[in-house]
Amino acid sequence: MIIDELLEHPAGREEATKPASERGFLLYDGVFTDKKSRSERKFEIQLALTQAQRNAAEDLINRMYSWRGYGSEHRLSDANNCFTFIAVVDGEVVGTLSLTVDMNTGFAADNTFEDVLNAVRAKPGIQICELTKFAFCPSVAPMHVLASLFHTIFIFGTQRFACTDLFIEVNPRHIRFYQILLGFSSAGKLRPNAAVGAPSQLMRLRVSDIGKYISAHAGLSETTARSLYPYFLTAAQELMICERMALLDRQWPFD
């Protein structure tokens, strides 16, 4: 499977990360059937709010990245326009992904692709966001959890910040993952990334296309694993996330 090309991990090394006792803000919760035990397991998609939760996310990122040679000193941004999300199964962090909203502070990808991003920024009606620091344990959680993580972040970015275009900078070996599973397309050509000492590709996904992909792939989860969209959430589940986001705004305003 394509997902394994990005998320593969040496046998015996992949582990979820236990977070601190406090939890993040709950945006979505669901269940999945564990293929090994045949039992139901609960999972949650949370917005990380405390340093302990961010530390748990960083630990997962560094363990997953280090064995690939991507370094083990990665840190999450503490900027107020960057939001970190975690996927939690039975109290353990199994995935994380961060969303940065463009607020004149720049993206990580600006270090390599500033001219490409500025050309998009200059267009009227455009609000861009960047996805960074992605890590996920596929042996612990299935595609449904991964899809819920991405879908929740898409909803958060579009509903809260009117995001129109998503960007992510990836290693060339991961291009097919984002192209086939999520519908990203390449933006510009490969360039050397000085921070990691390797080539990188900027990729773009228009938010207007996400709904089209969901409609095209809905209900196909039993027959294909070539896309994440068959595993995305229903309209009712999207509404629940929006309602929880409204509660979050009242409890913790975004200044």
Secondary structure, 3 states (H helix, E strand, C coil): CHHHHHHCCCCCCCCCECCCCCCCEEEEEEEEECCCCCCEEEEEEEECCCHHHHHHHHHHHHHHHHCCCCCCCCCCCCCCCEEEEEEEECCEEEEEEEEEECCCCCCCCHHHHHHHHHHHHCCCCCCEEEEEEEEECCCCCCHHHHHHHHHHHHHHHHHHHCCCEEEEEECHHHHHHHHHHHCCEECCCCEEECCCCEEEEEEEEEHHHHHHHHHHHCCCCCCCCCCCHHHCCCHHHHHHHHHHHHHHHHHCCCC
